[in-house]
């Protein structure tokens, strides 16, 4: 990233995304906290419980563990920022789908907050993209 403003923005967004992992992990933990194992074994949560108990362990909806292999990167900063913008839109859409899956107001509030942050990240990446397109090294 050739721009100091871009470096700072990437650092800020990256830090906030780590907080999003913590928020989602805590949300899931709170949803299963106190549920007896004999009840959990009758749910789709059973395989996760067998391996991790109620511990926060990031996996996708199909149980595939989080991995840096999902990240895309390119030497060209415009290509990388464009990829980041697409990732933010995918995250926004995922939060919307999760909101559709519940009627719990507290969960909806949490997911709505996370969805809105993805919109802000998309906008911030767009600002960096504009600066990069005007940048003349």
C-alpha positions, -999 to +999 in steps of 0.1 A: +000+000+000+017+032-012-005+056+008-001+063+045-038+070+048-045+036+032-022+018+056-039+034+085-074+026+072-064-010+065-050-013+101-082+001+116-105-021+096-084-052+102-085-045+140-122-041+139-127-073+119-109-092+147-134-077+171-162-089+148-149-125+152-150-120+190-186-106+189-199-135+167-180-160+189-195-146+220-230-145+205-228-182+196-214-190+231-242-172+248-268-190+226-255-224+238-244-215+273-262-237+298-278-260+273-273-296+285-253-319+263-283-343+259-302-314+242-272-302+221-267-337+207-301-334+190-291-303+171-268-294+142-244-280+169-236-316+181-205-321+159-191-288+170-198-296+207-181-330+204-149-313+192-149-280+211-176-281+238-189-246+241-155-230+234-153-202+208-138-217+177-145-200+144-161-221+117-183-213+088-220-225+086-209-259+073-183-264+101-152-256+081-127-239+104-116-204+097-084-203+077-062-175+062-066-195+029-098-176+023-079-143+020-070-130-014-040-107-020-022-091-049+008-069-053-015-044-072-032-023-044-062-015-066-068-052-072-065-059-034-088-031-024-114-042-049-112-077-035-116-062+000-147-043-011-162-075-025-155-093+008-173-065+027-204-069+005-204-107+010-202-102+048-230-076+047-252-101+028-243-129+052-254-108+082-287-100+064-293-137+058-285-144+095-310-117+105-336-134+084-330-166+104-340-152+138-367-133+155-347-126+187-344-088+190-310-090+208-295-112+181-310-089+154-295-058+171-261-074+173-261-087+137-275-053+124-246-035+141-221-059+124-239-055+091-237-017+093-200-019+101-194-039+069-211-011+050-188+014+066-158-007+058-169-009+022-172+029+020-138+033+036-122+009+011-140+029-017-123+060-004-089+043-005-097+031-041-104+067-052-071+078-037-052+050-053-067+057-087-055+093-084-021+083-070+009+088-093+040+071-080 
